[in-house]
Amino acid sequence: MATFALMRKSYTYRVKNLERFASNLALEVERAGDGILLRGSDRFPIPETNLAGRFQLAAAIGTRSICNPLSNHFDELDEFLRMNKDWVFGYLGYDLKNQIEHLESKQPDSIGFPDMFFFTPRILVLVNNNTAEFQYYQNETSQTDIEKLIDRLDVDYNDVTEYKVPIVFQSHFTYTDYLKTISAVKQHIARGDVYEMNLCQEFFSHHVHLSPSITFNRLYQKSPTPFGAFLRVNDKFLMCASPERYLRRDGKWLFSQPIKGTAPRMATEVADSIKIERLKSDPKERAENVMIVDLVRNDLSRIAKRGSVRVNELCGIYTFPQVHQMISTVSCELADGLRPTEPFRVTFPMGSMTGAPKIRAMELIEHFERSKRGLYSGAVGYFMPNSDFDFNVVIRSLLYNRNNGYLSFTVGGAITFKSQPEAEYRECLVKAKAILETLNAKINVAE
């Protein structure tokens, strides 16, 4: 069977202004109806390897074929990948956990993303070294169409949008409720049910009208991160400034980079350095990270060649515009004969967003949280024609349903026995800072 990837035509173009080009690409993704823009993957090389990002940015504009299963999601994705030896973009929603384990999700969901959505793009744009490659099918798109697209991408990008009515977010928890919930989680930890649990809360606002592409561009400019993503599926949008990689495959090697441990940026370089050293040596933060590293090592061992699982870096400190993060890197050599989705079946959802042990942590998450996570805590990314892939962790993100005007973001953190409830709540606000500043919004905290 001839592969679709070999049928694509290619057109290259030297980008004059990368930031303008990327911002206009977000507009094109929004106009296309379905599509994805990925930004920043070249800023975060994997420690102890020579792997740089595969591109400065990538955009999948419009769809040719779609995988949107109603059941047996991973089996259908395997078949979709077998039939489409092409670039395939899409996402995995958190609640796919219910197919991997005997779990359920009964909390309300006002966004309504499907649990899984993948597609082959009508037009693929890959940018490396400020050179854009446009890949397209000649029977669907002409070179003239590509040249017109380039003209639109090269025009001045003017963001003059103002939020005339201030956006005010509220939580499903009152402040007191959230502190009590953390104490209740700690009781389960004291009983030995879990060692660590990721507790999150959704902040939401109704009847919001905004431009998703402009909002994403503002968020990414405010908080440039290695795994930024702008996604549209019908009238549902993701605006994501994630610093975390979930899984990356390079040939026979698989890499995961869980984040556990967060500290805010400070106003001066000296204060920032002190904050970094405190994060690096904080026993609670290190314990959180090490527990998840152990979980990831165990997950990877189920699909790895014997003896190949290793920790490339433990508790490394990486600095982003809003926060310092503690990040570890775990890798393995994949066993032979695996299905394309096998690495996801044994590792999803990622341990950094659940806790350990994973199944009991997910049961407690369902019990204590008050809204369905949906795409939050899921993963956005792509498969290449050669079966390599790269997926982020959906955090530091806005989710928006344009049909009903519901806008939300979710933040949280790992709860351990040493967690202080007030400090955990403050960490939520640190993680929300870039989103609130992007929208000139505020949180209405009910006591």
HUTABEL-V151175 format. One record per residue. N is the residue number from 1. RES is the residue in three letters. SS is DSSP state (2 for helix, 1 for strand, 0 for the rest). PHI is phi in degrees with one decimal (NA if undefined). Layout:
{{N/RES/SS/PHI} {N/RES/SS/PHI}}
//
This chain:
{{1/MET/0/NA} {2/ALA/0/-66.8} {3/THR/0/-85.5} {4/PHE/2/-62.1} {5/ALA/2/-59.7} {6/LEU/2/-74.4} {7/MET/2/-86.9} {8/ARG/0/-72.5} {9/LYS/1/-85.9} {10/SER/1/-129.3} {11/TYR/1/-136.6} {12/THR/1/-108.9} {13/TYR/1/-151.9} {14/ARG/1/-82.8} {15/VAL/0/-75.5} {16/LYS/0/-83.0} {17/ASN/0/-142.2} {18/LEU/2/-63.8} {19/GLU/2/-64.6} {20/ARG/2/-63.6} {21/PHE/2/-59.7} {22/ALA/2/-66.0} {23/SER/2/-63.4} {24/ASN/2/-70.5} {25/LEU/2/-62.2} {26/ALA/2/-60.6} {27/LEU/2/-62.1} {28/GLU/2/-65.8} {29/VAL/2/-62.3} {30/GLU/2/-63.6} {31/ARG/2/-67.8} {32/ALA/2/-73.4} {33/GLY/0/96.1} {34/ASP/1/-137.0} {35/GLY/1/169.1} {36/ILE/1/-141.6} {37/LEU/1/-121.1} {38/LEU/1/-112.4} {39/ARG/1/-130.9} {40/GLY/0/91.3} {41/SER/2/-68.7} {42/ASP/2/-87.3} {43/ARG/2/-94.6} {44/PHE/0/-142.1} {45/PRO/0/-65.0} {46/ILE/0/-76.7} {47/PRO/0/-56.8} {48/GLU/0/61.6} {49/THR/0/-135.0} {50/ASN/0/-99.8} {51/LEU/0/-82.5} {52/ALA/0/-96.9} {53/GLY/0/-63.3} {54/ARG/0/-76.7} {55/PHE/0/-161.8} {56/GLN/0/-73.6} {57/LEU/1/-157.5} {58/ALA/1/-140.3} {59/ALA/1/-134.0} {60/ALA/1/-114.8} {61/ILE/1/-108.2} {62/GLY/1/76.0} {63/THR/1/-122.5} {64/ARG/1/-105.4} {65/SER/1/-136.6} {66/ILE/1/-128.5} {67/CYS/1/-115.7} {68/ASN/0/-134.4} {69/PRO/0/-69.4} {70/LEU/0/-101.9} {71/SER/0/-157.1} {72/ASN/0/48.6} {73/HIS/2/-59.4} {74/PHE/2/-70.5} {75/ASP/2/-62.5} {76/GLU/2/-67.4} {77/LEU/2/-67.3} {78/ASP/2/-56.7} {79/GLU/2/-67.1} {80/PHE/2/-62.5} {81/LEU/2/-66.6} {82/ARG/2/-64.8} {83/MET/2/-83.6} {84/ASN/0/-126.1} {85/LYS/0/-82.3} {86/ASP/0/-141.2} {87/TRP/0/-68.1} {88/VAL/1/-126.7} {89/PHE/1/-112.1} {90/GLY/1/162.1} {91/TYR/1/-149.7} {92/LEU/1/-118.5} {93/GLY/0/-83.5} {94/TYR/2/-54.1} {95/ASP/2/-78.6} {96/LEU/2/-62.4} {97/LYS/2/-52.5} {98/ASN/2/-69.3} {99/GLN/2/-88.2} {100/ILE/2/-80.0} {101/GLU/0/-124.5} {102/HIS/0/-84.8} {103/LEU/0/-128.1} {104/GLU/0/-146.0} {105/SER/0/-136.6} {106/LYS/0/-113.5} {107/GLN/0/-73.0} {108/PRO/0/-68.7} {109/ASP/0/-138.6} {110/SER/0/-98.8} {111/ILE/0/-92.7} {112/GLY/0/87.7} {113/PHE/0/-61.5} {114/PRO/0/-60.1} {115/ASP/0/-66.1} {116/MET/1/-148.6} {117/PHE/1/-153.1} {118/PHE/1/-132.5} {119/PHE/1/-157.9} {120/THR/1/-94.2} {121/PRO/1/-81.8} {122/ARG/1/-68.1} {123/ILE/1/-125.9} {124/LEU/1/-112.7} {125/VAL/1/-121.0} {126/LEU/1/-121.2} {127/VAL/1/-119.3} {128/ASN/1/-137.3} {129/ASN/0/51.7} {130/ASN/0/61.1} {131/THR/1/-117.5} {132/ALA/1/-97.5} {133/GLU/1/-109.8} {134/PHE/1/-100.8} {135/GLN/1/-111.2} {136/TYR/1/-155.9} {137/TYR/0/-102.5} {138/GLN/0/-64.6} {139/ASN/0/-77.3} {140/GLU/0/-117.0} {141/THR/0/-137.2} {142/SER/0/-98.0} {143/GLN/2/-61.9} {144/THR/2/-61.6} {145/ASP/2/-60.6} {146/ILE/2/-65.5} {147/GLU/2/-63.5} {148/LYS/2/-66.8} {149/LEU/2/-61.9} {150/ILE/2/-62.3} {151/ASP/2/-58.9} {152/ARG/2/-70.1} {153/LEU/2/-74.0} {154/ASP/0/-96.1} {155/VAL/0/-75.4} {156/ASP/0/-59.8} {157/TYR/0/-98.4} {158/ASN/0/-115.9} {159/ASP/0/-100.5} {160/VAL/0/-112.0} {161/THR/0/-67.7} {162/GLU/0/-122.7} {163/TYR/0/-87.9} {164/LYS/0/-67.0} {165/VAL/0/-106.7} {166/PRO/0/-55.6} {167/ILE/0/-86.1} {168/VAL/1/-117.9} {169/PHE/1/-99.1} {170/GLN/1/-131.9} {171/SER/1/-108.1} {172/HIS/0/-73.3} {173/PHE/0/-104.4} {174/THR/0/-78.9} {175/TYR/2/-56.8} {176/THR/2/-64.5} {177/ASP/2/-59.4} {178/TYR/2/-66.1} {179/LEU/2/-63.4} {180/LYS/2/-64.8} {181/THR/2/-66.1} {182/ILE/2/-60.5} {183/SER/2/-62.8} {184/ALA/2/-67.0} {185/VAL/2/-62.1} {186/LYS/2/-63.4} {187/GLN/2/-65.5} {188/HIS/2/-66.4} {189/ILE/2/-65.8} {190/ALA/2/-62.7} {191/ARG/2/-80.4} {192/GLY/0/89.1} {193/ASP/0/-65.4} {194/VAL/0/-142.2} {195/TYR/0/-95.0} {196/GLU/1/-158.7} {197/MET/1/-139.6} {198/ASN/1/-86.8} {199/LEU/1/-106.6} {200/CYS/1/-125.7} {201/GLN/1/-134.3} {202/GLU/1/-93.9} {203/PHE/1/-103.8} {204/PHE/1/-139.9} {205/SER/1/-145.2} {206/HIS/0/-98.8} {207/HIS/0/55.8} {208/VAL/0/-96.6} {209/HIS/0/-120.7} {210/LEU/0/-152.2} {211/SER/0/-92.4} {212/PRO/2/-61.1} {213/SER/2/-67.1} {214/ILE/2/-65.8} {215/THR/2/-63.6} {216/PHE/2/-61.7} {217/ASN/2/-59.9} {218/ARG/2/-66.5} {219/LEU/2/-63.0} {220/TYR/2/-70.7} {221/GLN/2/-67.6} {222/LYS/2/-71.0} {223/SER/0/-139.9} {224/PRO/0/-64.9} {225/THR/0/-136.7} {226/PRO/0/-68.5} {227/PHE/1/-131.9} {228/GLY/1/-67.4} {229/ALA/1/-150.1} {230/PHE/1/-118.2} {231/LEU/1/-130.7} {232/ARG/1/-124.9} {233/VAL/1/-130.1} {234/ASN/0/57.5} {235/ASP/0/-103.7} {236/LYS/1/-115.6} {237/PHE/1/-132.1} {238/LEU/1/-117.6} {239/MET/1/-123.1} {240/CYS/1/-123.4} {241/ALA/1/-123.3} {242/SER/1/-84.1} {243/PRO/0/-92.8} {244/GLU/0/-114.2} {245/ARG/1/-90.2} {246/TYR/1/-89.8} {247/LEU/1/-141.0} {248/ARG/1/-135.0} {249/ARG/1/-111.3} {250/ASP/1/-129.7} {251/GLY/0/63.1} {252/LYS/0/-89.1} {253/TRP/1/-105.1} {254/LEU/1/-123.2} {255/PHE/1/-127.1} {256/SER/1/-132.3} {257/GLN/1/-132.9} {258/PRO/0/-68.7} {259/ILE/1/-106.6} {260/LYS/1/-150.6} {261/GLY/1/119.8} {262/THR/1/-136.9} {263/ALA/1/-141.5} {264/PRO/1/-73.1} {265/ARG/0/-70.6} {266/MET/0/-111.6} {267/ALA/0/-76.1} {268/THR/0/-123.7} {269/GLU/2/-64.1} {270/VAL/2/-64.4} {271/ALA/2/-64.2} {272/ASP/2/-63.0} {273/SER/2/-62.4} {274/ILE/2/-63.3} {275/LYS/2/-62.9} {276/ILE/2/-61.5} {277/GLU/2/-64.1} {278/ARG/2/-66.6} {279/LEU/2/-63.8} {280/LYS/2/-60.2} {281/SER/2/-104.9} {282/ASP/0/-68.5} {283/PRO/2/-63.4} {284/LYS/2/-65.9} {285/GLU/2/-64.7} {286/ARG/2/-65.7} {287/ALA/2/-63.3} {288/GLU/2/-56.8} {289/ASN/2/-66.5} {290/VAL/2/-64.7} {291/MET/2/-61.6} {292/ILE/2/-72.6} {293/VAL/2/-59.2} {294/ASP/2/-61.7} {295/LEU/2/-62.8} {296/VAL/2/-63.2} {297/ARG/2/-58.3} {298/ASN/2/-65.1} {299/ASP/2/-60.1} {300/LEU/2/-65.4} {301/SER/2/-61.9} {302/ARG/0/-75.6} {303/ILE/0/-126.7} {304/ALA/1/-97.9} {305/LYS/0/-64.9} {306/ARG/0/-54.4} {307/GLY/0/79.6} {308/SER/0/-97.0} {309/VAL/0/-71.6} {310/ARG/1/-145.6} {311/VAL/1/-99.5} {312/ASN/1/-70.5} {313/GLU/1/-150.8} {314/LEU/1/-115.1} {315/CYS/1/58.6} {316/GLY/1/-70.3} {317/ILE/1/-104.4} {318/TYR/1/-125.1} {319/THR/1/-109.1} {320/PHE/0/-122.8} {321/PRO/0/-56.5} {322/GLN/0/-103.0} {323/VAL/1/-145.7} {324/HIS/1/-99.7} {325/GLN/1/-127.7} {326/MET/1/-96.8} {327/ILE/1/-128.2} {328/SER/1/-115.1} {329/THR/1/-125.7} {330/VAL/1/-123.0} {331/SER/1/-139.4} {332/CYS/1/-157.3} {333/GLU/1/-93.5} {334/LEU/1/-71.8} {335/ALA/0/-67.1} {336/ASP/0/-78.8} {337/GLY/0/76.1} {338/LEU/0/-81.8} {339/ARG/0/-69.6} {340/PRO/0/-55.8} {341/THR/0/-90.4} {342/GLU/2/-57.9} {343/PRO/2/-59.5} {344/PHE/2/-79.6} {345/ARG/2/-60.5} {346/VAL/2/-94.9} {347/THR/2/-120.7} {348/PHE/0/-93.4} {349/PRO/0/-68.9} {350/MET/0/-64.7} {351/GLY/2/-60.8} {352/SER/2/-63.8} {353/MET/2/-106.3} {354/THR/0/-119.0} {355/GLY/1/124.8} {356/ALA/1/-145.4} {357/PRO/0/-61.4} {358/LYS/2/-66.7} {359/ILE/2/-64.1} {360/ARG/2/-65.2} {361/ALA/2/-61.4} {362/MET/2/-67.7} {363/GLU/2/-63.8} {364/LEU/2/-70.4} {365/ILE/2/-57.8} {366/GLU/2/-62.1} {367/HIS/2/-71.4} {368/PHE/2/-93.5} {369/GLU/0/-75.2} {370/ARG/0/-119.0} {371/SER/0/-150.8} {372/LYS/0/-73.4} {373/ARG/0/-70.8} {374/GLY/0/62.8} {375/LEU/0/-75.2} {376/TYR/0/-61.9} {377/SER/0/75.4} {378/GLY/0/-90.5} {379/ALA/1/-147.8} {380/VAL/1/-118.9} {381/GLY/1/177.5} {382/TYR/1/-152.2} {383/PHE/1/-109.7} {384/MET/0/-90.4} {385/PRO/0/-57.9} {386/ASN/0/-89.9} {387/SER/0/82.2} {388/ASP/0/-65.8} {389/PHE/1/-153.6} {390/ASP/1/-153.9} {391/PHE/1/-134.4} {392/ASN/1/-93.5} {393/VAL/0/-108.1} {394/VAL/0/-78.8} {395/ILE/0/-134.5} {396/ARG/0/48.6} {397/SER/1/-136.0} {398/LEU/1/-100.4} {399/LEU/1/-117.3} {400/TYR/1/-142.2} {401/ASN/1/-107.9} {402/ARG/0/-69.1} {403/ASN/0/-66.6} {404/ASN/0/-109.5} {405/GLY/0/74.4} {406/TYR/1/-88.4} {407/LEU/1/-122.9} {408/SER/1/-151.1} {409/PHE/1/-142.0} {410/THR/1/-124.9} {411/VAL/1/-138.8} {412/GLY/1/-175.9} {413/GLY/1/-171.2} {414/ALA/1/-79.8} {415/ILE/1/-100.4} {416/THR/0/-121.6} {417/PHE/0/-62.9} {418/LYS/0/-88.2} {419/SER/0/-63.5} {420/GLN/0/-103.2} {421/PRO/2/-51.9} {422/GLU/2/-63.4} {423/ALA/2/-67.6} {424/GLU/2/-65.3} {425/TYR/2/-66.2} {426/ARG/2/-62.3} {427/GLU/2/-63.8} {428/CYS/2/-57.2} {429/LEU/2/-69.3} {430/VAL/2/-61.0} {431/LYS/2/-68.7} {432/ALA/2/-86.4} {433/LYS/2/-57.1} {434/ALA/2/-64.2} {435/ILE/2/-64.8} {436/LEU/2/-64.2} {437/GLU/2/-67.0} {438/THR/2/-59.1} {439/LEU/2/-95.0} {440/ASN/0/52.2} {441/ALA/0/-109.8} {442/LYS/1/-143.1} {443/ILE/1/-107.7} {444/ASN/0/-93.0} {445/VAL/0/-89.6} {446/ALA/0/-85.9} {447/GLU/0/-76.6}}
//
